[in-house]
């Protein structure tokens, strides 16, 4: 496994997704806290507004997770292709050595 300094810069950007999820999770936590403290005996527009913010944060997190999943799948496939090419080469070398 590579040290952090050895990781190519373009690979490091995959962690940007987690920081964006952290930000949204903070907003979600605050909004849900406001929502759970609601008093249903009163009209509290700010509380209803917090519920909308919570829903927006969840939608944004889901979208971010889908983007992250897509990128990860693309990287996994590319990594598998590289590994498979190495295995094919090793098998060809072993077959040639037996011949």
C-alpha positions, 0 to 999 in steps of 0.5 A, a space after each residue: 500500500 502507498 504512503 499518503 505522499 505517494 498517492 497520486 493527486 487525482 486519486 486523493 480527490 475521492 476523499 472530497 466526497 466524504 468531507 462534503 458528506 460530513 458537512 451535510 451530515 452536520 446540517 442534517 443533525 442540527 435540522 433533525 434536532 430542531 425537528 425532534 424538539 417541536 411542539 405539535 400543539 403550536 404552529 412553529 414555521 421554523 421547525 417545519 423549515 428545519 424539516 425541509 432543510 433535513 430533507 434537502 440535506 438527505 437528498 444532497 447526501 444521497 446524490 453525493 453517495 451516488 456520485 461517489 459510488 459511480 466514481 469508485 466503481 469506475 476506479 475498481 474496474 480500471 484497477 481490475 483491468 490492470 490486474 487482469 492484464 498482469 495476470 494474463 501476462 504472467 500466465 502467458 509467460 508461464 505457458 511459454 516457459 513450459 513449452 
